[in-house]
Amino acid sequence: MCDKAKEFSYGRCFSIIYRHGKTINDRMIRKFHLSGGQSRYLARICDNPGISQEELAQYYQIDKGAIAKSVRRMGELGYVKREQNPEDRRAYCLFPTERAREVMEFCREDMKRMEQAFEESLTPKEIETFQRLLLRITDNMQKYIEEDKS
């Protein structure tokens, strides 16, 4: 894996972590007819009822069109209700249905087990340090992307 310093690659490690996490997540949500992205969006909607599609797109730093497509699909599956924002008729507020809450309860248990597996051989201090560094790296990459646009 990523244990040899001379062969170390951020991209390779992040790719492996992402792909394994995606495989686990896909197995978990397959029976609910959701994609990996949709399950993350649904979790955010359940935690923030009334969130707008734009806020969801900003949070995940994803294209608004992709969010709209996923939200439409989740609506068709009976997981999300879209309500027109009374303050801005062009925007929609997103609300989870009871079905969504039930699915998320199941998914959160699986996600918790996956995170426990991820952190299994790490000390609490290492976990805290890793989380802090990962957030800093995420911010660095965001700044790089924004600077690269200019």
DSSP file (Angstrom, degrees, kcal/mol; ACC not computed):
  #  RESIDUE AA STRUCTURE BP1 BP2  ACC     N-H-->O    O-->H-N    N-H-->O    O-->H-N    TCO  KAPPA ALPHA  PHI   PSI    X-CA   Y-CA   Z-CA
    1    1 A M              0   0    0      0, 0.0     3,-0.4     0, 0.0     2,-0.1   0.000 360.0 360.0 360.0-128.0    0.0    0.0    0.0
    2    2 A C        +     0   0    0      1,-0.2     6,-0.1     6,-0.1    11,-0.0  -0.244 360.0 107.6-103.1  43.9    1.4    3.4    1.0
    3    3 A D        +     0   0    0     -2,-0.1     2,-0.7     1,-0.1    -1,-0.2   0.612  53.4  81.8-100.9 -12.5    4.1    2.2    3.3
    4    4 A K    >   -     0   0    0     -3,-0.4     3,-1.0     1,-0.2     4,-0.4  -0.842  62.6-155.7-100.4 116.8    7.3    2.8    1.3
    5    5 A A  G >  S+     0   0    0     -2,-0.7     3,-1.1     1,-0.3    -1,-0.2   0.868  93.7  54.2 -57.9 -39.5    8.6    6.4    1.6
    6    6 A K  G 3  S+     0   0    0      1,-0.3    -1,-0.3     3,-0.0    -2,-0.0   0.754 115.2  40.0 -70.4 -21.3   10.4    6.2   -1.7
    7    7 A E  G <  S+     0   0    0     -3,-1.0    -1,-0.3     2,-0.0    -2,-0.2   0.302  86.6 136.4-104.8   7.7    7.3    5.0   -3.5
    8    8 A F    <   +     0   0    0     -3,-1.1     2,-0.3    -4,-0.4    -6,-0.1  -0.274  24.9 173.9 -63.6 137.7    4.9    7.3   -1.7
    9    9 A S     >  -     0   0    0      1,-0.1     4,-2.4     2,-0.0     5,-0.2  -0.943  27.3-154.8-145.2 121.4    2.3    9.1   -3.8
   10   10 A Y  H  > S+     0   0    0     -2,-0.3     4,-3.1     1,-0.2     5,-0.3   0.947 100.0  52.2 -56.4 -48.3   -0.5   11.3   -2.4
   11   11 A G  H  > S+     0   0    0      1,-0.2     4,-2.4     2,-0.2    -1,-0.2   0.900 109.6  48.1 -57.4 -44.0   -2.6   10.6   -5.5
   12   12 A R  H  > S+     0   0    0      2,-0.2     4,-2.5     1,-0.2    -1,-0.2   0.934 114.2  45.8 -63.8 -46.7   -2.2    6.9   -5.2
   13   13 A C  H  X S+     0   0    0     -4,-2.4     4,-2.6     2,-0.2     5,-0.2   0.939 115.2  45.9 -63.6 -47.4   -3.1    6.8   -1.5
   14   14 A F  H  X S+     0   0    0     -4,-3.1     4,-2.7     1,-0.2    -1,-0.2   0.887 112.7  52.1 -63.2 -37.5   -6.1    9.1   -1.9
   15   15 A S  H  X S+     0   0    0     -4,-2.4     4,-2.8    -5,-0.3     5,-0.2   0.922 110.9  46.4 -63.7 -44.5   -7.2    7.1   -4.9
   16   16 A I  H  X S+     0   0    0     -4,-2.5     4,-2.6     2,-0.2     5,-0.3   0.937 114.5  47.0 -64.2 -46.9   -7.0    3.8   -3.0
   17   17 A I  H  X S+     0   0    0     -4,-2.6     4,-2.5     1,-0.2     5,-0.2   0.932 114.7  47.8 -59.7 -46.1   -8.9    5.2    0.0
   18   18 A Y  H  X S+     0   0    0     -4,-2.7     4,-2.8    -5,-0.2    -2,-0.2   0.943 113.3  46.4 -61.0 -49.2  -11.5    6.8   -2.3
   19   19 A R  H  X S+     0   0    0     -4,-2.8     4,-2.4     2,-0.2    -2,-0.2   0.904 114.3  46.3 -64.7 -42.2  -12.1    3.6   -4.3
   20   20 A H  H  X S+     0   0    0     -4,-2.6     4,-2.3    -5,-0.2    -1,-0.2   0.922 114.5  48.2 -66.0 -42.3  -12.3    1.3   -1.3
   21   21 A G  H  X S+     0   0    0     -4,-2.5     4,-2.7    -5,-0.3    -2,-0.2   0.904 111.7  50.4 -62.0 -41.0  -14.6    3.7    0.5
   22   22 A K  H  X S+     0   0    0     -4,-2.8     4,-3.2    -5,-0.2     5,-0.2   0.901 108.8  51.7 -64.7 -41.3  -16.8    4.0   -2.7
   23   23 A T  H  X S+     0   0    0     -4,-2.4     4,-2.0     2,-0.2    -2,-0.2   0.933 112.8  44.9 -60.4 -46.6  -16.9    0.2   -3.0
   24   24 A I  H  X S+     0   0    0     -4,-2.3     4,-1.9     2,-0.2    -2,-0.2   0.932 115.7  47.4 -62.6 -46.2  -18.1   -0.2    0.6
   25   25 A N  H  X S+     0   0    0     -4,-2.7     4,-2.1     1,-0.2     5,-0.2   0.910 109.8  52.5 -63.1 -43.6  -20.6    2.7    0.2
   26   26 A D  H  X S+     0   0    0     -4,-3.2     4,-1.4     1,-0.2    -1,-0.2   0.899 109.6  49.0 -61.0 -41.3  -22.0    1.4   -3.1
   27   27 A R  H  < S+     0   0    0     -4,-2.0     4,-0.4    -5,-0.2    -1,-0.2   0.904 111.4  51.3 -61.9 -40.5  -22.6   -2.1   -1.5
   28   28 A M  H  < S+     0   0    0     -4,-1.9     3,-0.2     1,-0.2    -2,-0.2   0.872 119.6  31.8 -65.9 -39.6  -24.4   -0.4    1.4
   29   29 A I  H ><>S+     0   0    0     -4,-2.1     3,-2.0     1,-0.2     5,-1.2   0.511  88.4  97.4-102.2  -5.3  -26.7    1.8   -0.6
   30   30 A R  G ><5S+     0   0    0     -4,-1.4     3,-1.9     1,-0.3    -1,-0.2   0.883  81.4  56.4 -51.5 -44.1  -27.3   -0.4   -3.7
   31   31 A K  G 3 5S+     0   0    0     -4,-0.4    -1,-0.3     1,-0.3    -2,-0.1   0.660 104.9  53.3 -67.0 -14.3  -30.6   -1.8   -2.3
   32   32 A F  G < 5S-     0   0    0     -3,-2.0    -1,-0.3     2,-0.1    -2,-0.2   0.406 110.5-121.8 -98.5   1.0  -31.9    1.8   -1.9
   33   33 A H  T < 5 +     0   0    0     -3,-1.9     2,-0.3    -4,-0.4    -3,-0.2   0.805  67.7 134.0  63.4  32.4  -31.2    2.6   -5.6
   34   34 A L      < -     0   0    0     -5,-1.2    -1,-0.2    -8,-0.1     2,-0.2  -0.811  51.2-132.6-108.9 152.1  -29.0    5.5   -4.6
   35   35 A S     >  -     0   0    0     -2,-0.3     4,-2.1    -3,-0.1     5,-0.2  -0.522  33.9-102.2 -91.1 169.5  -25.5    6.4   -5.9
   36   36 A G  H  > S+     0   0    0      1,-0.2     4,-1.6     2,-0.2     5,-0.1   0.911 123.0  48.2 -58.5 -44.3  -22.6    7.2   -3.6
   37   37 A G  H  > S+     0   0    0      1,-0.2     4,-2.5     2,-0.2    -1,-0.2   0.917 109.4  52.9 -62.9 -42.9  -23.0   10.9   -4.3
   38   38 A Q  H  > S+     0   0    0      1,-0.2     4,-2.8     2,-0.2    -1,-0.2   0.872 105.5  54.0 -62.4 -36.8  -26.7   10.8   -3.7
   39   39 A S  H  X S+     0   0    0     -4,-2.1     4,-2.0     2,-0.2    -1,-0.2   0.895 110.2  47.2 -66.3 -37.4  -26.3    9.1   -0.3
   40   40 A R  H  X S+     0   0    0     -4,-1.6     4,-2.0     2,-0.2    -2,-0.2   0.920 113.5  47.9 -66.9 -43.2  -23.9   11.9    0.8
   41   41 A Y  H  X S+     0   0    0     -4,-2.5     4,-2.4     1,-0.2    -2,-0.2   0.914 111.1  51.4 -63.0 -41.6  -26.3   14.6   -0.5
   42   42 A L  H  X S+     0   0    0     -4,-2.8     4,-2.6     1,-0.2    -1,-0.2   0.886 107.4  52.7 -64.1 -38.9  -29.2   12.9    1.3
   43   43 A A  H  X S+     0   0    0     -4,-2.0     4,-2.0     2,-0.2    -1,-0.2   0.918 110.5  48.0 -61.2 -42.8  -27.3   12.8    4.6
   44   44 A R  H  X S+     0   0    0     -4,-2.0     4,-1.4     2,-0.2    -2,-0.2   0.901 111.6  49.7 -65.7 -40.7  -26.6   16.5    4.3
   45   45 A I  H  < S+     0   0    0     -4,-2.4     6,-0.2     2,-0.2    -2,-0.2   0.903 110.3  50.6 -64.8 -41.5  -30.3   17.2    3.5
   46   46 A C  H  < S+     0   0    0     -4,-2.6    -1,-0.2     1,-0.2    -2,-0.2   0.882 114.1  44.5 -63.5 -37.4  -31.4   15.1    6.5
   47   47 A D  H  < S+     0   0    0     -4,-2.0    -1,-0.2     1,-0.2    -2,-0.2   0.699 125.3  33.4 -78.6 -19.4  -29.0   17.0    8.8
   48   48 A N  S >< S-     0   0    0     -4,-1.4     3,-1.9    -5,-0.2    -1,-0.2  -0.515  79.0-165.2-136.3  65.5  -30.0   20.4    7.3
   49   49 A P  T 3  S+     0   0    0      0, 0.0    46,-0.2     0, 0.0    -3,-0.1  -0.277  78.9  28.3 -55.9 133.9  -33.7   20.3    6.3
   50   50 A G  T 3  S+     0   0    0     44,-3.3    45,-0.2     1,-0.3    -5,-0.1   0.421  82.9 151.8  94.2  -0.4  -34.6   23.2    4.1
   51   51 A I  E <   -A   94   0A   0     -3,-1.9    43,-2.7    43,-0.6    -1,-0.3  -0.317  44.2-121.2 -60.3 145.6  -31.0   23.5    2.6
   52   52 A S  E  >  -A   93   0A   0     41,-0.2     4,-2.1     1,-0.1    41,-0.2  -0.502  14.7-117.4 -87.1 160.6  -31.0   24.9   -0.9
   53   53 A Q  H  > S+     0   0    0     39,-1.1     4,-2.4     1,-0.2     5,-0.2   0.882 117.8  53.9 -61.3 -37.4  -29.7   23.1   -3.9
   54   54 A E  H  > S+     0   0    0     38,-0.2     4,-2.6     2,-0.2    -1,-0.2   0.912 107.5  48.9 -65.2 -42.1  -27.1   25.9   -4.2
   55   55 A E  H  > S+     0   0    0      2,-0.2     4,-2.6     1,-0.2    -1,-0.2   0.888 111.2  51.0 -63.6 -38.1  -25.9   25.5   -0.6
   56   56 A L  H  X S+     0   0    0     -4,-2.1     4,-2.0     2,-0.2    -2,-0.2   0.919 110.6  48.4 -63.9 -44.2  -25.6   21.8   -1.2
   57   57 A A  H  X>S+     0   0    0     -4,-2.4     5,-2.4     1,-0.2     4,-0.7   0.906 113.0  48.0 -62.9 -42.4  -23.6   22.4   -4.4
   58   58 A Q  H ><5S+     0   0    0     -4,-2.6     3,-0.5     3,-0.2    -2,-0.2   0.913 108.8  53.8 -64.9 -42.5  -21.3   24.8   -2.5
   59   59 A Y  H 3<5S+     0   0    0     -4,-2.6    -2,-0.2     1,-0.2    -1,-0.2   0.913 119.1  33.2 -59.8 -44.1  -20.8   22.5    0.4
   60   60 A Y  H 3<5S-     0   0    0     -4,-2.0    -1,-0.2    -5,-0.2    -2,-0.2   0.448 105.7-127.2 -91.9  -0.4  -19.7   19.6   -1.8
   61   61 A Q  T <<5 +     0   0    0     -4,-0.7     2,-0.3    -3,-0.5    -3,-0.2   0.953  62.8 139.0  51.2  55.8  -18.0   22.0   -4.3
   62   62 A I      < -     0   0    0     -5,-2.4    -1,-0.2    -6,-0.1    -2,-0.1  -0.898  61.9 -82.7-130.0 155.1  -19.9   20.4   -7.1
   63   63 A D     >  -     0   0    0     -2,-0.3     4,-1.8     1,-0.1     3,-0.3  -0.290  32.6-132.3 -58.6 135.5  -21.6   21.7  -10.2
   64   64 A K  H  > S+     0   0    0      1,-0.2     4,-2.5     2,-0.2     5,-0.1   0.840 106.6  56.7 -60.6 -33.9  -25.2   23.0   -9.6
   65   65 A G  H  > S+     0   0    0      2,-0.2     4,-2.2     1,-0.2    -1,-0.2   0.891 105.2  50.2 -65.2 -39.7  -26.5   21.0  -12.6
   66   66 A A  H  > S+     0   0    0     -3,-0.3     4,-2.2     2,-0.2    -1,-0.2   0.894 111.5  48.8 -65.7 -39.5  -25.1   17.8  -11.1
   67   67 A I  H  X S+     0   0    0     -4,-1.8     4,-3.0     2,-0.2     5,-0.2   0.931 109.8  52.0 -64.2 -45.1  -26.8   18.5   -7.8
   68   68 A A  H  X S+     0   0    0     -4,-2.5     4,-2.4     1,-0.2    -2,-0.2   0.907 110.0  49.0 -59.2 -42.5  -30.1   19.3   -9.6
   69   69 A K  H  X S+     0   0    0     -4,-2.2     4,-2.1     2,-0.2    -1,-0.2   0.925 113.5  46.0 -63.6 -45.0  -30.0   16.0  -11.5
   70   70 A S  H  X S+     0   0    0     -4,-2.2     4,-2.6     2,-0.2    -2,-0.2   0.904 112.8  50.0 -64.6 -41.7  -29.3   14.0   -8.3
   71   71 A V  H  X S+     0   0    0     -4,-3.0     4,-2.1     2,-0.2    -2,-0.2   0.905 109.2  52.0 -64.4 -41.4  -32.0   15.9   -6.3
   72   72 A R  H  X S+     0   0    0     -4,-2.4     4,-2.1    -5,-0.2    -1,-0.2   0.928 111.6  47.0 -59.8 -45.1  -34.5   15.2   -9.1
   73   73 A R  H  X S+     0   0    0     -4,-2.1     4,-1.7     1,-0.2    -2,-0.2   0.904 110.9  50.9 -64.4 -42.1  -33.7   11.5   -9.0
   74   74 A M  H  <>S+     0   0    0     -4,-2.6     5,-3.0     1,-0.2     6,-0.9   0.836 109.2  52.7 -65.9 -30.8  -33.9   11.4   -5.2
   75   75 A G  H ><5S+     0   0    0     -4,-2.1     3,-1.2     4,-0.2    -2,-0.2   0.915 106.9  51.3 -66.8 -43.7  -37.3   13.0   -5.5
   76   76 A E  H 3<5S+     0   0    0     -4,-2.1    -2,-0.2     1,-0.3    -1,-0.2   0.833 109.2  51.7 -61.8 -32.4  -38.5   10.4   -8.0
   77   77 A L  T 3<5S-     0   0    0     -4,-1.7    -1,-0.3    -5,-0.1    -2,-0.2   0.510 119.5-111.5 -83.4  -5.0  -37.3    7.7   -5.5
   78   78 A G  T < 5S+     0   0    0     -3,-1.2    22,-0.3    -4,-0.3    21,-0.3   0.735  88.2 109.8  84.5  23.2  -39.3    9.3   -2.7
   79   79 A Y  S   <S+     0   0    0     -5,-3.0    18,-2.2     1,-0.2     2,-0.4   0.727  73.0  38.5 -99.6 -26.6  -36.4   10.5   -0.6
   80   80 A V  E     -B   96   0A   0     -6,-0.9     2,-0.5    16,-0.2    -2,-0.2  -0.970  58.1-155.3-133.4 140.1  -36.5   14.3   -1.1
   81   81 A K  E     -B   95   0A   0     14,-3.1    14,-2.5    -2,-0.4     2,-0.5  -0.954  14.7-151.8-109.6 132.4  -39.2   16.9   -1.3
   82   82 A R  E     -B   94   0A   0     -2,-0.5     2,-0.4    12,-0.2    12,-0.2  -0.898  14.2-175.5-102.8 129.7  -38.4   20.1   -3.2
   83   83 A E  E     -B   93   0A   0     10,-2.7    10,-3.7    -2,-0.5     2,-0.1  -0.988  31.4-109.9-126.2 135.8  -40.3   23.2   -2.1
   84   84 A Q  E     -B   92   0A   0     -2,-0.4     8,-0.3     8,-0.2     5,-0.1  -0.383  36.5-114.2 -62.4 133.9  -40.0   26.6   -3.7
   85   85 A N  E >   -B   88   0A   0      6,-2.7     3,-0.7     3,-0.5     6,-0.3  -0.578  18.4-147.7 -70.0 121.0  -38.2   29.1   -1.5
   86   86 A P  T 3  S+     0   0    0      0, 0.0     3,-0.2     0, 0.0    -1,-0.2   0.758  98.1  49.4 -64.3 -22.9  -40.7   31.8   -0.6
   87   87 A E  T 3  S+     0   0    0      1,-0.3     2,-0.3     2,-0.0    -2,-0.1   0.697 125.5  24.4 -87.7 -20.6  -38.0   34.4   -0.5
   88   88 A D  E X   - B   0  85A   0     -3,-0.7     3,-2.2     3,-0.2    -3,-0.5  -0.803  66.3-164.2-146.9  98.2  -36.5   33.5   -3.9
   89   89 A R  E 3  S+     0   0A   0     -2,-0.3    -1,-0.1     1,-0.3    -2,-0.0   0.633  89.3  60.9 -64.1 -13.7  -38.9   31.8   -6.3
   90   90 A R  E 3  S+     0   0A   0     -6,-0.1    -1,-0.3     2,-0.0     2,-0.2   0.665  98.2  71.4 -83.6 -16.2  -36.0   30.6   -8.5
   91   91 A A  E <   -     0   0A   0     -3,-2.2    -6,-2.7    -6,-0.3     2,-0.4  -0.649  69.3-145.9-103.1 156.6  -34.5   28.6   -5.6
   92   92 A Y  E     - B   0  84A   0     -8,-0.3   -39,-1.1    -2,-0.2     2,-0.4  -0.953   5.1-143.4-122.7 141.8  -35.7   25.4   -4.0
   93   93 A C  E     -AB  52  83A   0    -10,-3.7   -10,-2.7    -2,-0.4     2,-0.4  -0.833  21.5-139.9 -98.2 141.0  -35.5   24.2   -0.4
   94   94 A L  E     -AB  51  82A   0    -43,-2.7   -44,-3.3    -2,-0.4   -43,-0.6  -0.871  19.6-177.7-110.3 133.7  -34.9   20.5    0.1
   95   95 A F  E     - B   0  81A   0    -14,-2.5   -14,-3.1    -2,-0.4     2,-0.2  -0.985  24.3-123.4-130.3 138.2  -36.5   18.4    2.8
   96   96 A P  E     - B   0  80A   0      0, 0.0   -16,-0.2     0, 0.0     2,-0.1  -0.524  23.6-135.4 -77.3 146.7  -36.0   14.7    3.6
   97   97 A T     >  -     0   0    0    -18,-2.2     4,-1.9    -2,-0.2     5,-0.1  -0.424  30.7-101.2 -87.7 172.7  -39.0   12.4    3.6
   98   98 A E  H  > S+     0   0    0      1,-0.2     4,-2.1     2,-0.2     5,-0.2   0.886 125.8  56.5 -61.4 -37.9  -39.7    9.8    6.3
   99   99 A R  H  > S+     0   0    0    -21,-0.3     4,-2.3     1,-0.2    -1,-0.2   0.902 105.1  51.6 -59.9 -41.3  -38.3    7.2    3.9
  100  100 A A  H  > S+     0   0    0    -22,-0.3     4,-2.8     1,-0.2    -1,-0.2   0.910 107.8  51.5 -62.6 -42.7  -35.1    9.2    3.6
  101  101 A R  H  X S+     0   0    0     -4,-1.9     4,-1.9     1,-0.2    -1,-0.2   0.897 110.2  49.2 -62.6 -39.9  -34.7    9.4    7.4
  102  102 A E  H  X S+     0   0    0     -4,-2.1     4,-1.6     2,-0.2    -1,-0.2   0.922 112.7  47.0 -64.9 -44.2  -35.1    5.6    7.7
  103  103 A V  H  X S+     0   0    0     -4,-2.3     4,-2.8     1,-0.2    -2,-0.2   0.913 111.4  51.5 -64.0 -43.0  -32.6    4.9    5.0
  104  104 A M  H  X S+     0   0    0     -4,-2.8     4,-3.0     1,-0.2     5,-0.2   0.851 104.3  56.9 -65.2 -34.3  -30.1    7.4    6.5
  105  105 A E  H  X S+     0   0    0     -4,-1.9     4,-1.2    -5,-0.2    -1,-0.2   0.931 111.9  42.8 -61.0 -44.1  -30.4    5.7    9.9
  106  106 A F  H  X S+     0   0    0     -4,-1.6     4,-1.5     1,-0.2     3,-0.3   0.937 115.9  48.3 -64.2 -47.9  -29.4    2.4    8.3
  107  107 A C  H  X S+     0   0    0     -4,-2.8     4,-3.0     1,-0.2     5,-0.2   0.870 105.0  58.2 -64.6 -38.6  -26.6    4.1    6.3
  108  108 A R  H  X S+     0   0    0     -4,-3.0     4,-2.5     1,-0.2    -1,-0.2   0.873 103.5  53.3 -61.8 -36.6  -25.2    6.0    9.2
  109  109 A E  H  X S+     0   0    0     -4,-1.2     4,-1.9    -3,-0.3    -1,-0.2   0.928 112.3  44.3 -63.2 -44.0  -24.6    2.7   11.1
  110  110 A D  H  X S+     0   0    0     -4,-1.5     4,-2.2     2,-0.2    -2,-0.2   0.905 113.1  51.0 -66.5 -41.1  -22.7    1.3    8.2
  111  111 A M  H  X S+     0   0    0     -4,-3.0     4,-2.6     1,-0.2    -2,-0.2   0.893 108.3  53.0 -63.3 -38.8  -20.7    4.6    7.7
  112  112 A K  H  X S+     0   0    0     -4,-2.5     4,-2.1    -5,-0.2    -1,-0.2   0.915 109.4  48.3 -62.6 -43.0  -19.8    4.6   11.4
  113  113 A R  H  X S+     0   0    0     -4,-1.9     4,-2.0     2,-0.2    -1,-0.2   0.885 110.9  51.5 -64.1 -38.4  -18.5    1.0   11.0
  114  114 A M  H  X S+     0   0    0     -4,-2.2     4,-2.2     2,-0.2    -2,-0.2   0.917 110.0  48.5 -65.4 -42.8  -16.5    2.1    8.0
  115  115 A E  H  X S+     0   0    0     -4,-2.6     4,-2.2     1,-0.2    -2,-0.2   0.879 108.9  53.8 -64.9 -36.9  -14.9    5.0    9.8
  116  116 A Q  H  X S+     0   0    0     -4,-2.1     4,-0.5     1,-0.2    -1,-0.2   0.904 109.3  48.3 -63.3 -39.9  -14.1    2.8   12.7
  117  117 A A  H >< S+     0   0    0     -4,-2.0     3,-0.7     1,-0.2     4,-0.3   0.894 110.3  52.6 -64.7 -39.4  -12.2    0.5   10.3
  118  118 A F  H 3< S+     0   0    0     -4,-2.2     3,-0.3     1,-0.2    -2,-0.2   0.889 117.7  36.4 -61.6 -41.4  -10.5    3.5    8.8
  119  119 A E  H >< S+     0   0    0     -4,-2.2     3,-2.2     1,-0.2    -1,-0.2   0.382  85.3 114.3 -93.9   2.8   -9.3    4.6   12.2
  120  120 A E  T << S+     0   0    0     -3,-0.7    -1,-0.2    -4,-0.5    -2,-0.1   0.813  82.5  32.6 -48.4 -48.1   -8.6    1.2   13.6
  121  121 A S  T 3  S+     0   0    0     -4,-0.3     2,-0.3    -3,-0.3    -1,-0.3   0.255 101.9  97.3 -98.5  13.7   -4.9    1.3   14.1
  122  122 A L    <   -     0   0    0     -3,-2.2    -3,-0.0     4,-0.0    -4,-0.0  -0.785  69.4-128.0-104.2 145.8   -4.6    5.0   14.8
  123  123 A T     >  -     0   0    0     -2,-0.3     4,-2.5     1,-0.1     5,-0.2  -0.459  32.3-106.4 -79.7 161.6   -4.4    6.6   18.3
  124  124 A P  H  > S+     0   0    0      0, 0.0     4,-2.4     0, 0.0     5,-0.2   0.885 123.6  51.5 -55.1 -38.6   -6.9    9.4   19.2
  125  125 A K  H  > S+     0   0    0      2,-0.2     4,-2.6     1,-0.2     5,-0.2   0.910 109.4  49.1 -65.5 -42.1   -4.0   11.9   18.8
  126  126 A E  H  > S+     0   0    0      2,-0.2     4,-3.0     1,-0.2    -1,-0.2   0.898 110.5  51.0 -64.1 -40.0   -3.1   10.6   15.4
  127  127 A I  H  X S+     0   0    0     -4,-2.5     4,-2.7     2,-0.2     5,-0.2   0.938 111.6  47.2 -62.0 -47.0   -6.8   10.8   14.3
  128  128 A E  H  X S+     0   0    0     -4,-2.4     4,-2.2     2,-0.2    -2,-0.2   0.922 114.8  46.3 -60.7 -45.3   -7.0   14.4   15.5
  129  129 A T  H  X S+     0   0    0     -4,-2.6     4,-2.7     2,-0.2     5,-0.2   0.928 112.7  50.0 -63.5 -45.8   -3.8   15.3   13.7
  130  130 A F  H  X S+     0   0    0     -4,-3.0     4,-2.9     1,-0.2     5,-0.2   0.923 111.2  48.6 -60.0 -45.6   -4.8   13.5   10.5
  131  131 A Q  H  X S+     0   0    0     -4,-2.7     4,-2.2     2,-0.2    -1,-0.2   0.923 112.6  48.3 -61.2 -44.4   -8.2   15.3   10.5
  132  132 A R  H  X S+     0   0    0     -4,-2.2     4,-1.9    -5,-0.2    -2,-0.2   0.928 114.9  45.0 -62.5 -45.3   -6.6   18.7   11.0
  133  133 A L  H  X S+     0   0    0     -4,-2.7     4,-2.7     2,-0.2    -2,-0.2   0.893 110.7  53.3 -66.7 -40.2   -4.0   18.1    8.3
  134  134 A L  H  X S+     0   0    0     -4,-2.9     4,-2.5    -5,-0.2    -1,-0.2   0.900 108.8  49.7 -63.0 -40.4   -6.5   16.7    5.9
  135  135 A L  H  X S+     0   0    0     -4,-2.2     4,-2.3    -5,-0.2    -1,-0.2   0.898 111.3  49.4 -63.7 -39.8   -8.6   19.8    6.3
  136  136 A R  H  X S+     0   0    0     -4,-1.9     4,-2.6     2,-0.2    -2,-0.2   0.912 111.1  48.9 -65.5 -42.4   -5.6   22.0    5.7
  137  137 A I  H  X S+     0   0    0     -4,-2.7     4,-2.6     2,-0.2    -2,-0.2   0.909 109.7  52.6 -63.1 -41.7   -4.7   20.0    2.6
  138  138 A T  H  X S+     0   0    0     -4,-2.5     4,-2.2     1,-0.2    -2,-0.2   0.929 110.7  47.1 -59.1 -46.0   -8.3   20.4    1.4
  139  139 A D  H  X S+     0   0    0     -4,-2.3     4,-2.5     1,-0.2    -2,-0.2   0.909 110.7  52.6 -61.6 -42.8   -8.1   24.2    1.9
  140  140 A N  H  X S+     0   0    0     -4,-2.6     4,-2.3     1,-0.2    -2,-0.2   0.912 110.2  47.6 -59.5 -43.4   -4.7   24.3    0.1
  141  141 A M  H  X S+     0   0    0     -4,-2.6     4,-2.5     2,-0.2    -1,-0.2   0.889 110.3  52.2 -67.1 -38.3   -6.1   22.5   -2.9
  142  142 A Q  H  X S+     0   0    0     -4,-2.2     4,-2.4     2,-0.2    -2,-0.2   0.926 110.9  47.6 -62.6 -44.5   -9.2   24.8   -3.0
  143  143 A K  H  X S+     0   0    0     -4,-2.5     4,-2.7     2,-0.2     5,-0.2   0.908 110.8  52.3 -61.8 -42.1   -6.9   27.8   -3.0
  144  144 A Y  H  X S+     0   0    0     -4,-2.3     4,-2.3     1,-0.2    -2,-0.2   0.921 110.1  47.7 -60.4 -45.5   -4.8   26.3   -5.8
  145  145 A I  H  X S+     0   0    0     -4,-2.5     4,-1.1     2,-0.2    -1,-0.2   0.920 112.9  48.5 -62.2 -44.5   -7.8   25.6   -7.9
  146  146 A E  H  X S+     0   0    0     -4,-2.4     4,-0.6     1,-0.2     3,-0.3   0.897 113.5  46.5 -64.5 -40.8   -9.1   29.2   -7.4
  147  147 A E  H >< S+     0   0    0     -4,-2.7     3,-0.9     1,-0.2    -1,-0.2   0.862 107.9  57.2 -68.0 -35.5   -5.7   30.7   -8.2
  148  148 A D  H 3< S+     0   0    0     -4,-2.3    -1,-0.2     1,-0.2    -2,-0.2   0.746  97.9  62.3 -68.2 -24.1   -5.4   28.5  -11.3
  149  149 A K  H 3<        0   0    0     -4,-1.1    -1,-0.2    -3,-0.3    -2,-0.2   0.778 360.0 360.0 -71.3 -26.3   -8.7   29.9  -12.7
  150  150 A S    <<        0   0    0     -3,-0.9    -1,-0.2    -4,-0.6    -2,-0.2   0.488 360.0 360.0 -76.8 360.0   -7.2   33.4  -12.9
